[in-house]
């Protein structure tokens, strides 16, 4: 099975770049991170891990690296090429979506004698690149040479979202993460991940994504990559094309869902045909030509814009051509029922009589195989007006009051005492507002978990003490 892995390991580092001049090497940085890693199955607990990654000094006194190199960070140190001293660094900006981060070092001595690296343009297929970094196999700077194999959309392992990526054949290994890939002495990408059980298939965050991230941060606030909230399907099947009256001169994607909180709700309709984005024709398989003879997912031309801007969309409705403007103001977290992967925060939870409740996140799904099929299906669903988040009974701590319920785990809850709820906050409020003798939790199939409220409250302290749990709720729920 092919698996994607980000290239950061405990005490290991990855790099990528090719430029023999000493000035280039002077700008390559090794990053030492100590991180507090949350345990989503035991949400009150965490572990400390240390690992290393790579980075590059760029204009403005920043160090460019991957978000996953500094995710959940508690303490960061950086070390320049050819030096032994480590300097304390802090995260200035981070995009977990795009797996990018900027670090700052306050001590001016760190930058003495460094010529910052500059940015090139999106590389072409077969273009030679050099990857710099500090991968496994040694402790000194490494440089590997390769060529660009592909440029197309790919899933970023760190966030689980799909953006433009550059595939390269240069050898990249654990520890290379965050290192720059150079062509003609300029940064064309940042080493991101590899496919395991493959031969030299590595991926870069392309320079276009890096520039988007830096431009986004110019106002001091990261807004993210936009999601326009449309569900679409391909129009390759002859029958579906005939059904919608499309001739051979028309290509595009069928809109089968407009999310309720999308800025396009009330403007576009289910059954509209999306034919072009930003003036670029959309093919029946959902791709656009972004360079001559090169195609990628049509969101490429949406990703080029910043939040708050608008992008033009061409559609066909009832065989008539129309043009609309899509205001970009939402991310995937605003659209999907299950939030994207969380970092830099502890999980949300609360406990009642040993019954542990938590919002469903992708972190939680990835932390166990339990009920994975059903929960993964929920992760693919759009939000609705009356439902923006899934709540699960995470697990049940064994005690005399929970006998028979200990098999419940990763169990989605639909109702509290017969009432539905929109999100975890509303669920928490409804549970606390119950005055009946019993708290009745129910799923969509009518399966019930019933808790004696008074007994749960009376035994809560002893249950927490037995399982060495200090708090019955996460810090964001405490007064």
TIKOL-242756 format. One record per residue (C-alpha): x, y, z; residue in one letter; residue number from 1; chain. Coordinates in pm, 1 decimal, padded with zeros to 6 digits, always signed. Layout:
REM residues N
REC         px         py         pz   type   seq   mol
REC          X          Y          Z      A   NUM     A
...
END
This chain:
REM residues 479
REC         px         py         pz   type   seq   mol
REC   +00000.0   +00000.0   +00000.0      X     1     A
REC   +00125.9   +00347.0   -00083.2      X     2     A
REC   +00136.6   +00577.0   +00217.7      X     3     A
REC   +00221.8   +00945.5   +00244.4      X     4     A
REC   +00453.4   +01050.3   +00522.2      X     5     A
REC   +00574.8   +01392.0   +00620.2      X     6     A
REC   +00950.3   +01384.9   +00649.3      X     7     A
REC   +01013.7   +01474.5   +01009.9      X     8     A
REC   +01138.7   +01216.1   +01258.3      X     9     A
REC   +01262.7   +01213.1   +01615.3      X    10     A
REC   +01613.2   +01361.3   +01610.5      X    11     A
REC   +01618.4   +01333.6   +01230.3      X    12     A
REC   +01606.0   +01599.3   +00955.9      X    13     A
REC   +01530.0   +01624.7   +00583.9      X    14     A
REC   +01661.2   +01872.1   +00330.5      X    15     A
REC   +01653.4   +01947.3   -00030.5      X    16     A
REC   +01846.0   +02191.2   -00250.7      X    17     A
REC   +02121.2   +02212.0   -00509.8      X    18     A
REC   +02361.4   +02503.4   -00508.0      X    19     A
REC   +02728.9   +02462.4   -00428.6      X    20     A
REC   +02801.4   +02824.4   -00341.6      X    21     A
REC   +02883.7   +02879.2   +00022.4      X    22     A
REC   +02637.0   +03169.0   +00041.7      X    23     A
REC   +02352.5   +02929.4   -00028.9      X    24     A
REC   +02465.8   +02685.3   +00237.5      X    25     A
REC   +02491.1   +02969.2   +00490.7      X    26     A
REC   +02116.0   +03020.5   +00456.9      X    27     A
REC   +02024.6   +02658.2   +00536.8      X    28     A
REC   +01908.1   +02598.9   +00891.7      X    29     A
REC   +01860.1   +02295.3   +01112.4      X    30     A
REC   +01555.2   +02314.3   +01337.6      X    31     A
REC   +01527.3   +02142.4   +01675.3      X    32     A
REC   +01170.6   +02112.6   +01803.1      X    33     A
REC   +01034.0   +01991.1   +02133.9      X    34     A
REC   +00661.0   +01934.5   +02096.5      X    35     A
REC   +00367.7   +01850.8   +02320.2      X    36     A
REC   +00178.0   +01581.3   +02128.1      X    37     A
REC   -00188.7   +01543.9   +02230.7      X    38     A
REC   -00340.9   +01198.3   +02275.2      X    39     A
REC   -00686.0   +01218.9   +02118.5      X    40     A
REC   -00789.2   +00884.5   +02265.6      X    41     A
REC   -00688.1   +01008.9   +02612.1      X    42     A
REC   -00763.3   +01379.2   +02557.2      X    43     A
REC   -00641.3   +01500.6   +02899.2      X    44     A
REC   -00297.8   +01351.2   +02829.2      X    45     A
REC   -00002.0   +01438.2   +02609.1      X    46     A
REC   +00357.9   +01332.1   +02552.4      X    47     A
REC   +00673.5   +01529.8   +02483.9      X    48     A
REC   +00871.4   +01450.2   +02169.1      X    49     A
REC   +01189.0   +01594.9   +02022.0      X    50     A
REC   +01270.5   +01593.2   +01651.9      X    51     A
REC   +01455.0   +01791.7   +01390.1      X    52     A
REC   +01374.6   +01945.0   +01054.4      X    53     A
REC   +01520.3   +02187.5   +00802.1      X    54     A
REC   +01459.2   +02543.4   +00693.5      X    55     A
REC   +01593.4   +02832.8   +00490.3      X    56     A
REC   +01659.1   +03197.1   +00574.8      X    57     A
REC   +01459.9   +03428.4   +00347.0      X    58     A
REC   +01412.0   +03803.9   +00312.7      X    59     A
REC   +01275.1   +03990.1   +00612.8      X    60     A
REC   +01467.9   +03789.2   +00870.7      X    61     A
REC   +01241.8   +03484.3   +00855.2      X    62     A
REC   +01313.8   +03113.1   +00846.7      X    63     A
REC   +01089.8   +02924.3   +00604.3      X    64     A
REC   +01002.3   +02566.0   +00694.2      X    65     A
REC   +00713.1   +02317.5   +00711.7      X    66     A
REC   +00427.1   +02354.6   +00956.4      X    67     A
REC   +00469.9   +01990.9   +01058.5      X    68     A
REC   +00829.6   +02061.4   +01164.5      X    69     A
REC   +00701.2   +02297.0   +01436.8      X    70     A
REC   +00348.0   +02164.6   +01496.8      X    71     A
REC   +00245.0   +02147.8   +01863.9      X    72     A
REC   +00576.0   +02313.0   +01950.6      X    73     A
REC   +00673.0   +02391.2   +02308.7      X    74     A
REC   +01033.3   +02498.3   +02240.3      X    75     A
REC   +01230.0   +02559.3   +01919.3      X    76     A
REC   +01601.2   +02607.1   +01854.4      X    77     A
REC   +01774.0   +02669.6   +01522.0      X    78     A
REC   +02131.9   +02618.0   +01407.2      X    79     A
REC   +02297.5   +02762.5   +01098.5      X    80     A
REC   +02517.2   +02569.3   +00860.2      X    81     A
REC   +02878.9   +02562.0   +00976.0      X    82     A
REC   +02797.2   +02673.9   +01330.8      X    83     A
REC   +02746.1   +02484.1   +01656.6      X    84     A
REC   +02553.9   +02746.7   +01852.1      X    85     A
REC   +02178.5   +02707.7   +01873.5      X    86     A
REC   +01947.2   +03007.0   +01888.0      X    87     A
REC   +01595.8   +03021.2   +02032.7      X    88     A
REC   +01328.7   +03065.3   +01765.3      X    89     A
REC   +00956.7   +03133.5   +01777.3      X    90     A
REC   +00677.8   +03067.5   +01529.0      X    91     A
REC   +00581.3   +03392.4   +01358.2      X    92     A
REC   +00320.2   +03247.0   +01124.3      X    93     A
REC   +00190.4   +02901.8   +01037.4      X    94     A
REC   -00038.1   +02748.6   +00775.6      X    95     A
REC   -00126.7   +02393.4   +00867.3      X    96     A
REC   -00336.4   +02383.7   +00548.9      X    97     A
REC   -00036.1   +02446.3   +00324.4      X    98     A
REC   +00217.1   +02286.3   +00562.2      X    99     A
REC   +00423.9   +02604.6   +00582.4      X   100     A
REC   +00563.3   +02812.2   +00867.8      X   101     A
REC   +00777.9   +03118.7   +00925.9      X   102     A
REC   +01008.4   +03137.8   +01228.2      X   103     A
REC   +01173.3   +03441.8   +01385.5      X   104     A
REC   +01498.6   +03465.4   +01582.2      X   105     A
REC   +01539.5   +03772.8   +01801.5      X   106     A
REC   +01919.1   +03763.8   +01827.8      X   107     A
REC   +02064.1   +03960.8   +01536.2      X   108     A
REC   +02389.6   +03762.5   +01552.3      X   109     A
REC   +02206.2   +03463.9   +01404.6      X   110     A
REC   +02171.8   +03642.1   +01069.5      X   111     A
REC   +02522.3   +03790.0   +01053.4      X   112     A
REC   +02687.5   +03725.3   +00718.7      X   113     A
REC   +02384.2   +03552.4   +00565.5      X   114     A
REC   +02252.3   +03628.4   +00219.7      X   115     A
REC   +01880.3   +03537.2   +00231.7      X   116     A
REC   +01752.4   +03302.3   -00035.8      X   117     A
REC   +01507.6   +03444.5   -00290.0      X   118     A
REC   +01216.0   +03285.7   -00471.2      X   119     A
REC   +01204.8   +03155.5   -00825.8      X   120     A
REC   +00900.2   +03054.1   -01027.5      X   121     A
REC   +00695.6   +02735.4   -01049.2      X   122     A
REC   +00935.3   +02477.7   -01196.8      X   123     A
REC   +00878.2   +02292.4   -01522.5      X   124     A
REC   +00872.6   +01914.8   -01562.5      X   125     A
REC   +01230.2   +01783.5   -01611.8      X   126     A
REC   +01375.4   +02098.6   -01456.4      X   127     A
REC   +01677.1   +02021.1   -01238.3      X   128     A
REC   +01655.8   +02099.4   -00866.9      X   129     A
REC   +01884.8   +02068.6   -00564.4      X   130     A
REC   +01744.3   +01979.8   -00224.0      X   131     A
REC   +01924.0   +02095.9   +00090.7      X   132     A
REC   +01865.9   +01978.6   +00446.6      X   133     A
REC   +01963.3   +01758.8   +00735.8      X   134     A
REC   +01818.5   +01412.3   +00670.5      X   135     A
REC   +01886.0   +01083.7   +00845.5      X   136     A
REC   +02220.5   +00918.4   +00782.8      X   137     A
REC   +02440.3   +01191.8   +00922.8      X   138     A
REC   +02449.6   +01519.6   +01108.4      X   139     A
REC   +02598.9   +01757.5   +00851.8      X   140     A
REC   +02432.0   +01939.1   +00564.6      X   141     A
REC   +02310.8   +01720.1   +00279.0      X   142     A
REC   +02246.9   +01811.4   -00082.6      X   143     A
REC   +02074.5   +01584.5   -00334.0      X   144     A
REC   +02010.3   +01648.9   -00701.2      X   145     A
REC   +01705.7   +01551.5   -00903.0      X   146     A
REC   +01447.5   +01666.6   -01153.7      X   147     A
REC   +01083.1   +01765.4   -01138.2      X   148     A
REC   +00866.9   +01466.8   -01231.2      X   149     A
REC   +00514.2   +01612.4   -01210.6      X   150     A
REC   +00325.5   +01926.6   -01112.7      X   151     A
REC   -00035.3   +01861.8   -01010.7      X   152     A
REC   -00272.9   +01861.2   -00715.0      X   153     A
REC   -00191.3   +01616.1   -00438.6      X   154     A
REC   -00311.0   +01547.8   -00084.6      X   155     A
REC   -00090.3   +01716.8   +00175.3      X   156     A
REC   -00030.9   +01455.9   +00445.3      X   157     A
REC   -00012.6   +01717.0   +00721.8      X   158     A
REC   -00355.0   +01873.4   +00662.5      X   159     A
REC   -00534.4   +01612.8   +00453.3      X   160     A
REC   -00635.2   +01883.6   +00203.7      X   161     A
REC   -00546.6   +01884.9   -00165.8      X   162     A
REC   -00331.9   +02158.8   -00318.8      X   163     A
REC   -00077.6   +02196.8   -00599.4      X   164     A
REC   +00238.5   +01994.4   -00533.1      X   165     A
REC   +00567.1   +01934.0   -00714.7      X   166     A
REC   +00681.2   +01572.4   -00742.9      X   167     A
REC   +01058.8   +01524.0   -00756.5      X   168     A
REC   +01294.3   +01226.3   -00785.8      X   169     A
REC   +01567.1   +01376.8   -00565.9      X   170     A
REC   +01642.8   +01157.0   -00266.0      X   171     A
REC   +01457.8   +01295.7   +00036.4      X   172     A
REC   +01444.3   +01123.0   +00373.6      X   173     A
REC   +01319.8   +01177.8   +00727.6      X   174     A
REC   +01474.3   +01502.7   +00847.7      X   175     A
REC   +01456.6   +01677.1   +00508.9      X   176     A
REC   +01117.7   +01832.7   +00592.8      X   177     A
REC   +01115.8   +02208.9   +00553.7      X   178     A
REC   +01436.8   +02219.5   +00351.2      X   179     A
REC   +01440.6   +02428.9   +00033.5      X   180     A
REC   +01450.9   +02293.8   -00320.0      X   181     A
REC   +01656.4   +02526.5   -00537.1      X   182     A
REC   +01683.6   +02577.2   -00909.1      X   183     A
REC   +01931.5   +02831.9   -01048.5      X   184     A
REC   +01997.6   +02932.3   -00687.7      X   185     A
REC   +01635.6   +03027.1   -00611.6      X   186     A
REC   +01373.0   +02852.3   -00401.5      X   187     A
REC   +01115.4   +02671.1   -00616.1      X   188     A
REC   +00963.3   +02460.1   -00337.9      X   189     A
REC   +00984.0   +02332.3   +00019.0      X   190     A
REC   +01032.9   +01960.3   +00088.8      X   191     A
REC   +00711.5   +01821.5   +00231.9      X   192     A
REC   +00658.2   +01443.9   +00215.7      X   193     A
REC   +00733.2   +01113.8   +00042.1      X   194     A
REC   +00540.0   +00806.1   -00063.3      X   195     A
REC   +00664.8   +00504.0   +00125.5      X   196     A
REC   +00747.3   +00180.8   -00057.6      X   197     A
REC   +00827.4   +00381.7   -00369.2      X   198     A
REC   +01146.5   +00471.2   -00546.4      X   199     A
REC   +01235.4   +00837.7   -00506.7      X   200     A
REC   +00886.8   +00989.5   -00505.8      X   201     A
REC   +00900.6   +01303.9   -00296.1      X   202     A
REC   +00682.6   +01613.8   -00290.7      X   203     A
REC   +00745.7   +01985.0   -00252.7      X   204     A
REC   +00513.9   +02263.0   -00148.5      X   205     A
REC   +00550.6   +02472.9   -00467.1      X   206     A
REC   +00682.9   +02827.1   -00457.2      X   207     A
REC   +00340.7   +02957.0   -00568.2      X   208     A
REC   +00188.8   +02823.9   -00243.1      X   209     A
REC   +00478.0   +02973.4   -00044.0      X   210     A
REC   +00423.3   +03317.1   -00199.0      X   211     A
REC   +00048.1   +03293.3   -00134.0      X   212     A
REC   +00118.5   +03215.8   +00232.1      X   213     A
REC   +00363.6   +03504.9   +00272.0      X   214     A
REC   +00129.5   +03750.4   +00096.7      X   215     A
REC   -00154.6   +03631.8   +00321.9      X   216     A
REC   +00055.4   +03713.4   +00630.0      X   217     A
REC   +00141.8   +04070.1   +00527.0      X   218     A
REC   -00144.0   +04207.7   +00738.4      X   219     A
REC   -00026.1   +04004.2   +01037.7      X   220     A
REC   -00315.5   +03757.8   +01018.2      X   221     A
REC   -00337.5   +03424.7   +00837.2      X   222     A
REC   -00671.4   +03378.5   +00659.9      X   223     A
REC   -00600.3   +03052.1   +00478.8      X   224     A
REC   -00687.8   +02888.2   +00149.5      X   225     A
REC   -01047.8   +02934.7   +00040.1      X   226     A
REC   -01320.6   +02676.9   -00014.3      X   227     A
REC   -01620.5   +02795.2   -00216.7      X   228     A
REC   -01853.0   +02529.4   -00074.9      X   229     A
REC   -01959.2   +02348.2   -00390.2      X   230     A
REC   -02011.6   +01977.1   -00437.9      X   231     A
REC   -01941.2   +01877.3   -00798.2      X   232     A
REC   -01922.5   +01567.0   -01013.8      X   233     A
REC   -01758.5   +01481.9   -01344.7      X   234     A
REC   -01941.2   +01502.3   -01676.3      X   235     A
REC   -01758.2   +01231.0   -01867.2      X   236     A
REC   -02051.4   +00991.2   -01895.4      X   237     A
REC   -02245.7   +01029.4   -02226.4      X   238     A
REC   -02582.5   +00969.2   -02059.3      X   239     A
REC   -02542.9   +01244.7   -01801.6      X   240     A
REC   -02424.7   +01486.0   -02071.1      X   241     A
REC   -02728.3   +01402.9   -02282.0      X   242     A
REC   -02958.0   +01438.8   -01980.1      X   243     A
REC   -02837.4   +01796.8   -01926.2      X   244     A
REC   -02842.9   +01877.5   -02299.0      X   245     A
REC   -02468.1   +01934.0   -02336.7      X   246     A
REC   -02310.3   +01920.9   -02682.0      X   247     A
REC   -01946.5   +01836.5   -02759.1      X   248     A
REC   -01843.2   +02201.2   -02735.5      X   249     A
REC   -01932.8   +02228.5   -02367.3      X   250     A
REC   -01729.0   +02079.7   -02085.2      X   251     A
REC   -01735.0   +02131.2   -01710.9      X   252     A
REC   -01858.4   +01986.2   -01383.0      X   253     A
REC   -02210.0   +01935.9   -01255.9      X   254     A
REC   -02291.4   +02121.4   -00933.2      X   255     A
REC   -02475.9   +01876.6   -00709.4      X   256     A
REC   -02448.1   +02066.3   -00379.1      X   257     A
REC   -02426.9   +02426.5   -00264.7      X   258     A
REC   -02335.4   +02433.9   +00104.1      X   259     A
REC   -02579.7   +02639.6   +00310.4      X   260     A
REC   -02315.9   +02886.7   +00438.5      X   261     A
REC   -02132.2   +02923.2   +00107.0      X   262     A
REC   -02122.2   +03274.2   -00038.6      X   263     A
REC   -02266.9   +03113.5   -00352.3      X   264     A
REC   -02580.4   +02992.0   -00173.0      X   265     A
REC   -02872.8   +03162.3   -00347.0      X   266     A
REC   -02655.8   +03243.6   -00648.7      X   267     A
REC   -02579.0   +02895.7   -00781.9      X   268     A
REC   -02820.0   +02601.6   -00785.0      X   269     A
REC   -02796.3   +02226.3   -00793.3      X   270     A
REC   -02799.5   +02125.5   -01160.2      X   271     A
REC   -02592.0   +02423.0   -01279.0      X   272     A
REC   -02294.7   +02333.8   -01498.2      X   273     A
REC   -01965.5   +02495.8   -01392.3      X   274     A
REC   -01780.0   +02555.3   -01719.4      X   275     A
REC   -01492.9   +02792.6   -01632.6      X   276     A
REC   -01310.3   +02946.0   -01337.8      X   277     A
REC   -01125.5   +03276.2   -01365.0      X   278     A
REC   -01174.6   +03254.4   -01741.7      X   279     A
REC   -01014.9   +02910.6   -01773.6      X   280     A
REC   -01214.4   +02627.0   -01924.5      X   281     A
REC   -01296.0   +02332.0   -01697.4      X   282     A
REC   -01268.8   +01989.1   -01857.1      X   283     A
REC   -01525.0   +01712.7   -01801.0      X   284     A
REC   -01289.4   +01541.6   -01554.0      X   285     A
REC   -01272.1   +01859.8   -01342.2      X   286     A
REC   -00924.4   +01970.2   -01448.2      X   287     A
REC   -00797.7   +02295.9   -01596.5      X   288     A
REC   -00498.2   +02364.4   -01818.6      X   289     A
REC   -00266.4   +02575.6   -01600.8      X   290     A
REC   +00026.1   +02555.0   -01847.0      X   291     A
REC   +00033.3   +02432.6   -02204.6      X   292     A
REC   -00048.8   +02059.3   -02205.3      X   293     A
REC   -00044.6   +02045.9   -01823.0      X   294     A
REC   -00365.2   +01996.0   -01626.7      X   295     A
REC   -00460.9   +01994.1   -01260.9      X   296     A
REC   -00770.3   +02028.4   -01040.0      X   297     A
REC   -00982.9   +02333.5   -01126.4      X   298     A
REC   -00938.0   +02474.5   -00773.5      X   299     A
REC   -00589.7   +02581.1   -00889.2      X   300     A
REC   -00728.2   +02914.9   -01008.9      X   301     A
REC   -00925.3   +02964.6   -00687.0      X   302     A
REC   -00616.8   +02891.6   -00474.8      X   303     A
REC   -00435.6   +03172.1   -00657.5      X   304     A
REC   -00659.6   +03430.3   -00488.2      X   305     A
REC   -00649.7   +03558.9   -00130.8      X   306     A
REC   -00937.5   +03546.8   +00113.3      X   307     A
REC   -01165.3   +03846.1   +00070.0      X   308     A
REC   -01110.3   +03860.0   -00305.4      X   309     A
REC   -01356.8   +03735.8   -00567.0      X   310     A
REC   -01309.0   +03487.9   -00849.7      X   311     A
REC   -01523.3   +03469.5   -01162.2      X   312     A
REC   -01719.9   +03153.3   -01242.6      X   313     A
REC   -01895.8   +03073.2   -01571.7      X   314     A
REC   -02196.5   +02843.3   -01557.8      X   315     A
REC   -02473.4   +02708.6   -01775.4      X   316     A
REC   -02825.7   +02701.9   -01632.3      X   317     A
REC   -03116.4   +02574.6   -01838.5      X   318     A
REC   -02890.5   +02585.3   -02145.4      X   319     A
REC   -02813.1   +02955.7   -02089.6      X   320     A
REC   -02463.6   +03087.1   -02014.7      X   321     A
REC   -02418.6   +03296.7   -01701.2      X   322     A
REC   -02130.4   +03461.2   -01515.7      X   323     A
REC   -02113.0   +03499.4   -01135.9      X   324     A
REC   -01854.9   +03624.3   -00888.6      X   325     A
REC   -01761.3   +03403.9   -00593.4      X   326     A
REC   -01651.8   +03594.5   -00281.5      X   327     A
REC   -01379.3   +03399.4   -00100.9      X   328     A
REC   -01443.8   +03409.6   +00274.5      X   329     A
REC   -01458.3   +03045.8   +00395.7      X   330     A
REC   -01213.1   +02762.1   +00451.4      X   331     A
REC   -01280.2   +02387.1   +00451.8      X   332     A
REC   -01346.3   +02400.8   +00827.6      X   333     A
REC   -01644.4   +02624.8   +00757.6      X   334     A
REC   -01785.2   +02374.6   +00510.5      X   335     A
REC   -01725.9   +02018.3   +00627.5      X   336     A
REC   -01905.7   +01840.7   +00909.9      X   337     A
REC   -01576.4   +01717.6   +01057.1      X   338     A
REC   -01298.8   +01968.1   +01119.5      X   339     A
REC   -00967.2   +01923.5   +00940.3      X   340     A
REC   -00661.3   +01803.5   +01130.3      X   341     A
REC   -00596.8   +02006.2   +01448.6      X   342     A
REC   -00255.6   +02125.8   +01569.1      X   343     A
REC   -00119.6   +02357.0   +01837.8      X   344     A
REC   -00415.0   +02292.2   +02068.6      X   345     A
REC   -00529.3   +02026.9   +02314.6      X   346     A
REC   -00844.1   +01823.8   +02237.5      X   347     A
REC   -01182.7   +01934.0   +02367.9      X   348     A
REC   -01362.4   +01688.3   +02598.4      X   349     A
REC   -01577.7   +01650.9   +02906.6      X   350     A
REC   -01653.8   +01357.7   +03135.1      X   351     A
REC   -01976.1   +01265.5   +03310.9      X   352     A
REC   -01963.3   +00963.1   +03539.9      X   353     A
REC   -01682.4   +00807.2   +03334.5      X   354     A
REC   -01856.8   +00867.8   +02999.1      X   355     A
REC   -01616.8   +01074.1   +02785.6      X   356     A
REC   -01748.3   +01305.5   +02511.9      X   357     A
REC   -01557.5   +01489.7   +02241.0      X   358     A
REC   -01617.8   +01662.7   +01905.9      X   359     A
REC   -01521.5   +01445.0   +01611.0      X   360     A
REC   -01203.5   +01562.8   +01438.9      X   361     A
REC   -00979.7   +01404.6   +01178.9      X   362     A
REC   -00717.8   +01363.4   +01451.8      X   363     A
REC   -00961.1   +01145.0   +01641.9      X   364     A
REC   -01046.9   +00937.7   +01334.6      X   365     A
REC   -00678.4   +00883.2   +01258.1      X   366     A
REC   -00602.4   +00785.3   +01617.5      X   367     A
REC   -00794.0   +00455.8   +01601.8      X   368     A
REC   -00944.0   +00200.7   +01364.0      X   369     A
REC   -01258.7   +00178.1   +01573.9      X   370     A
REC   -01573.2   +00259.5   +01373.7      X   371     A
REC   -01340.0   +00404.5   +01107.9      X   372     A
REC   -01568.8   +00339.2   +00808.3      X   373     A
REC   -01869.0   +00522.2   +00952.4      X   374     A
REC   -01667.5   +00812.0   +01090.9      X   375     A
REC   -01471.9   +00855.1   +00766.5      X   376     A
REC   -01804.2   +00877.7   +00584.0      X   377     A
REC   -01911.2   +01157.0   +00820.8      X   378     A
REC   -01581.9   +01334.7   +00749.5      X   379     A
REC   -01678.8   +01357.9   +00382.0      X   380     A
REC   -02017.0   +01520.8   +00452.5      X   381     A
REC   -02099.0   +01889.6   +00422.2      X   382     A
REC   -02234.9   +02097.7   +00708.0      X   383     A
REC   -02607.1   +02163.4   +00715.5      X   384     A
REC   -02790.2   +02460.7   +00863.0      X   385     A
REC   -02888.8   +02260.9   +01171.4      X   386     A
REC   -02569.2   +02052.0   +01197.1      X   387     A
REC   -02214.3   +02186.2   +01188.5      X   388     A
REC   -02025.8   +01934.9   +01405.1      X   389     A
REC   -02037.6   +01567.0   +01507.3      X   390     A
REC   -02015.8   +01467.4   +01873.1      X   391     A
REC   -01900.1   +01122.7   +01981.2      X   392     A
REC   -01904.0   +00919.8   +02298.3      X   393     A
REC   -01529.2   +00868.3   +02287.9      X   394     A
REC   -01511.6   +00585.7   +02541.4      X   395     A
REC   -01656.6   +00467.0   +02870.8      X   396     A
REC   -01436.2   +00422.4   +03177.8      X   397     A
REC   -01524.1   +00095.7   +03350.0      X   398     A
REC   -01706.5   +00131.0   +03682.8      X   399     A
REC   -02004.4   -00016.3   +03866.9      X   400     A
REC   -02236.8   +00242.2   +03709.9      X   401     A
REC   -02123.3   +00184.5   +03348.6      X   402     A
REC   -02154.6   -00194.8   +03334.7      X   403     A
REC   -02280.5   -00304.2   +02992.7      X   404     A
REC   -02175.6   +00022.0   +02826.1      X   405     A
REC   -01801.3   -00037.2   +02812.8      X   406     A
REC   -01818.2   -00150.8   +02450.5      X   407     A
REC   -01935.4   +00194.9   +02340.1      X   408     A
REC   -01656.6   +00395.5   +02178.9      X   409     A
REC   -01623.6   +00643.7   +01891.1      X   410     A
REC   -02004.9   +00640.6   +01891.1      X   411     A
REC   -02175.0   +00935.4   +01711.3      X   412     A
REC   -02456.1   +01092.6   +01914.7      X   413     A
REC   -02761.2   +01238.5   +01744.1      X   414     A
REC   -02992.8   +01341.6   +02029.1      X   415     A
REC   -02988.0   +01445.0   +02394.6      X   416     A
REC   -03315.0   +01354.7   +02569.4      X   417     A
REC   -03492.0   +01362.3   +02233.7      X   418     A
REC   -03342.8   +01693.8   +02118.6      X   419     A
REC   -03097.0   +01736.8   +01833.9      X   420     A
REC   -02803.8   +01979.9   +01858.7      X   421     A
REC   -02594.5   +02178.3   +01610.9      X   422     A
REC   -02241.7   +02138.8   +01748.3      X   423     A
REC   -02037.3   +02030.9   +02049.0      X   424     A
REC   -02098.1   +02358.3   +02233.9      X   425     A
REC   -02474.2   +02313.4   +02204.7      X   426     A
REC   -02444.0   +01944.8   +02302.4      X   427     A
REC   -02249.0   +02041.1   +02615.7      X   428     A
REC   -02508.5   +02302.9   +02707.8      X   429     A
REC   -02799.7   +02062.5   +02656.1      X   430     A
REC   -02637.5   +01792.0   +02870.8      X   431     A
REC   -02585.6   +02042.8   +03153.4      X   432     A
REC   -02942.2   +02171.7   +03116.1      X   433     A
REC   -03106.2   +01829.6   +03160.6      X   434     A
REC   -03312.6   +01816.1   +03482.2      X   435     A
REC   -03467.9   +01471.7   +03433.2      X   436     A
REC   -03342.4   +01179.0   +03641.0      X   437     A
REC   -03184.9   +01022.1   +03333.1      X   438     A
REC   -02964.3   +01158.5   +03056.3      X   439     A
REC   -03069.2   +00978.5   +02737.3      X   440     A
REC   -02823.1   +00976.3   +02446.9      X   441     A
REC   -02937.1   +00838.2   +02111.1      X   442     A
REC   -02782.2   +00775.3   +01769.8      X   443     A
REC   -02948.6   +00792.1   +01428.0      X   444     A
REC   -03042.1   +00423.0   +01450.3      X   445     A
REC   -03225.5   +00467.5   +01779.1      X   446     A
REC   -02960.0   +00296.3   +01992.5      X   447     A
REC   -02957.7   +00454.6   +02340.0      X   448     A
REC   -02710.0   +00510.3   +02622.3      X   449     A
REC   -02884.1   +00605.2   +02946.5      X   450     A
REC   -02701.9   +00764.7   +03238.0      X   451     A
REC   -02839.4   +00819.9   +03586.9      X   452     A
REC   -02741.8   +01184.4   +03634.7      X   453     A
REC   -02738.2   +01189.8   +04013.4      X   454     A
REC   -02537.3   +00868.6   +04036.7      X   455     A
REC   -02292.6   +00999.5   +03774.2      X   456     A
REC   -02235.0   +01322.0   +03966.9      X   457     A
REC   -02201.1   +01139.7   +04298.8      X   458     A
REC   -01939.6   +00897.0   +04165.1      X   459     A
REC   -01755.6   +01133.8   +03929.6      X   460     A
REC   -01476.6   +01230.4   +04171.3      X   461     A
REC   -01390.4   +00870.2   +04262.2      X   462     A
REC   -01392.5   +00761.0   +03896.5      X   463     A
REC   -01157.9   +01044.5   +03799.0      X   464     A
REC   -00928.7   +00961.8   +04088.4      X   465     A
REC   -00924.5   +00591.1   +03998.0      X   466     A
REC   -00811.6   +00671.6   +03640.6      X   467     A
REC   -00572.7   +00947.8   +03750.3      X   468     A
REC   -00762.6   +01219.9   +03563.6      X   469     A
REC   -00713.9   +01568.2   +03706.9      X   470     A
REC   -00990.4   +01756.4   +03526.3      X   471     A
REC   -01335.3   +01647.0   +03412.0      X   472     A
REC   -01326.5   +01885.4   +03114.1      X   473     A
REC   -01074.7   +02042.6   +02877.5      X   474     A
REC   -00934.1   +02385.1   +02954.0      X   475     A
REC   -01156.4   +02560.0   +02696.2      X   476     A
REC   -01466.9   +02446.0   +02890.6      X   477     A
REC   -01346.4   +02545.3   +03236.3      X   478     A
REC   -01462.5   +02873.1   +03393.9      X   479     A
END
